[in-house]
Amino acid sequence: MRLIILLSLAIVFIVFTTSKLKWHPFFSLLAAAFGYGALSGTMSLEEVVKSVNSGFGNTIGLIGIVIIAGSIIGKFLEESGGAFALAESTLKIVGKKNVPLALSIIGYIVSIPVFCDSGFIIIAPLAKALSKKVKISFAVGAMALSLGLIITHSIIPPTPGPVAAAGILKADLGLVIIIGIPVSLIALIAGWLFSVKIASKIYIDPLPEAAGIETEPAVKPSVAKSLLPIFMPIILIILRSVSSLPSAPFGAGSFSAFVNFFGQPVVALLIGVILSFLLPKKFTRDMVSPTGWVGEAVIAAATIIIITGCGGAFGQVLQNSGIGEVINSNLSGAKSLSILLPIIIAASLKTAQGSGTVAIITGASLMAPLLGTLGMDSPFARALVVVALGSGGMIASHANDSYFWVVTQISDMSVNQGYKLQTLGTLTVGIFASLTVWVMSLIIL
């Protein structure tokens, strides 16, 4: 029981230091890794250091370039006006009478490569303008956009949380996408319904200056160009996963080799980066300089990579301490929890310390040594656990979450309105996503 008690204390330490003391997750996770390892009694201090180094290095080696590439794609979509082009075209498809649905879809697509905080800031002026134009409460438009953004941000790679969790759990990214898409679509429907049925009961007047769409970029790329950097990597990654199935649907020839190479997440995302260079009207050397768009994207990705590496270090220490065997002998009934365990862990961490990404990464570190014990070490099961962590990591955005403040402040919501809208909305989509994961687990596991 010593290791289980230590693990519980480590979780409490991470939550307390990040939420109450406002420590950087890098320091909290690293301190927890060293503290747990040193007090475990199953490893020498030298072995603890080796576990931290190998866990940190191996994790970053798996996902570092992927996260940076995703950040660069997102930056070029933001700065070139590509995100606005996607928003505009989606509205044309669904019609002005379906503004909430349009904003949900816009958020869902844009947040695949763009952080949800950035995505909300980018699309909010358009959302305000559209809400004003069709005379609906901005609470509806804001929540449709906000929930659409957080769903793919939490579940669909290449956003950092699912990518990092896949790296820590050694899950196939293509399978994560394949499983994540139906889960995210169910959550999207739930978020849209929440917006039109619940959020509509609260009236928030769009700001007066949003009477027209003044924020439209003077020049923006075509919709096709804007979609390419997002969906080409996803298609390549999925094709590689299909090619790797035991039935070998693509055979063993040159086409299979081609798919297996270009479908590797690093290669696929770098192709997406190259395609994103087509978005600006005029591509300049300054854009790829240390102070240009690429430089800004790399800096934005650095913090996530460091936190991810520390999560991997913590997970490696847990694995090397033998916690899996201990839990196997002490928690024989844990298998009955099945896929609910990662959901509960991620939801608890998210609610306690605010960051969905940190909750997903930390949850993955905690789940890694337990997969065998819980009977979830097959490729499909590992991918499902990643999606489960993302689903739980949406529950629930409140005052300790930076995204909560981005949404409430830009939307001119009071704190109480924020709890009724953003907190309840993220709770709703998280629960529906989690229920969908549970149903899928009955089939897959």
Beta strands, then each sheet from edge to edge (+ up, - down):
end
